[in-house]
Amino acid sequence: MENIPKISQAEYIVMDVIWDEGPLSTPESVARLQDLHDWSPKTIHTLLVRLEKKGAITHTRQSRTYVYAACLDRKTYLDQQTHSFLERFYHGRLPKLVSYLVDEKKLSQEDIEALSELVEKAKGPQS
């Protein structure tokens, strides 16, 4: 698997906004993230700088402001994180995760129905 940077929870929130709405200027990033969290502009700037140092985002200069865009693809990141989680806690076995959720009664009826639909879809058309 390619080398994916480690991203903190706060950094992930910034990435999520850039993935959804980017590219964003610094003022746009600050405004959008302050709508979501009670973060100071300085905190947001720090997170943007960290993400750029990690290679997750890049910036271009437009006039007197920076515009940030993602370098890291969301799907690639989520695939890696999901794989890492399954390997670390469930030895790469999805049924072990689902079994845990069932045993601990962490699944609602809606969750069970959605999972059932996914399993049927995965099986494909029946002959």
C-alpha positions, 0 to 999 in steps of 0.5 A: 500500500502506498505511503499515506500520511497519518492524519489526526482527527482535527486534521481529518475534519479540515481534509473533509472540508477541502475534499467536499468544497475545495479548493478553498482560500485561507479565508474560506477555509477559516470561515467554513471550519469556524462554522463547524468548530469553535476553532481560532483562525490560528488553529486552522492555519496551524492545521493547514500547515501541518497537512501541507507538510504531511503532503495531504494538501498543497497551496497555490498563491492567488494574489495575496492569499493561499488557495488549498487543494487536496493532494490526497484522494479521499477514497485512497485515504479511507481505503487505507484507514479501513484496511488498517483498522480491520488488520489492527483490531480484527486480523483483517476479518470483516466477519469478526467486526460484524460479529462484535457489533452483533454480540454487543447489540451495536446494530439497530434494526435499520443497520441490520436491514441495510447490511442485509441489502448489501450482502444480497447486492454483493451476491449478485443476481441469482440464476 
